Amino acid sequence: MKLFKTYQYTKVEKKFFKKHNDLLQKYATTLKKLQKDPFESSLKTHKLKGKLSDFYACSLTYEYRIILLIKIVDEELVLINIGTHDDVYQ
């Protein structure tokens, strides 16, 4: 699948990794897994509800999530947000 980052995501991603540089390797592994199979069990990908019902979330770690839009027809993954559980679901 193709992976895309929104402009907003790129800004949040840069800020996130200034604080969490230790997660860069885990992040790279997670992105590779997403591209191969976004529903791999280790990612814990799940559909969101409420105002984020168009999106999915996957786990980077127990504390941190990545919000994404999955377009199965076009085989695209669009990264929307990254951060703590509380931050990304606001």
Stockholm file with secondary structure:
# STOCKHOLM 1.0

chainA/1-90         MKLFKTYQYTKVEKKFFKKHNDLLQKYATTLKKLQKDPFESSLKTHKLKGKLSDFYACSLTYEYRIILLIKIVDEELVLINIGTHDDVYQ
#=GR chainA/1-90 SS CEEEECHHHHHHHHHHHHHCGGGHHHHHHHHHHHHHCTTCGGGTCEECCGGGTTCEEEESSSSEEEEEEEETTTTEEEEEEEEEHHHHTC
#=GC SS_cons        CEEEECHHHHHHHHHHHHHCGGGHHHHHHHHHHHHHCTTCGGGTCEECCGGGTTCEEEESSSSEEEEEEEETTTTEEEEEEEEEHHHHTC
//
